[in-house]
Amino acid sequence: MFDTLNADPDGTLADDDGPFSVPLERLEAQICELAGHLAAATCRFLVLLGDFDARRGWGTVTDSAGAEFEFHATAIVDGSRAIDPGTSVSFAVVPGHRGRYEARGLTVLSGSASHHEPA
């Protein structure tokens, strides 16, 4: 699948056919292929992490300046377990237990999309 080069005792890279026998274009193609795999894996990881957080009752809200703050479902004032993405909310920012600021006292603003209970 991928060409490998081994380090000689003097620190130079070589394989059985001599130093740097893998063409530069082939190495470039392999780097690009691996970068694509890393990008896809990172995206999948973030989707899984978001799903895990949502199932555990965690979410994020963004203030008017674009800063994101985590919140737990217990911080939603009306007792619902989740808020739909894009819903306008008001909230207070307080120091969290992990050294970061968190959102508390989330209240859905009138006229915005409604919140929901997870199925």
Buried (B, 14 or more C-beta within 10 A) or exposed (E): EEEEBEEEEEEEEBBEEEEEEBEEEEBEEBEEEEEEEEEEEEEEEEEEEEEEBBEEBBBEBEEEEEEEBBBBBEBBEEEBBBBEEEBEBEBEBEEBEEEEBBBBBBBBEEEEEEBEEEE
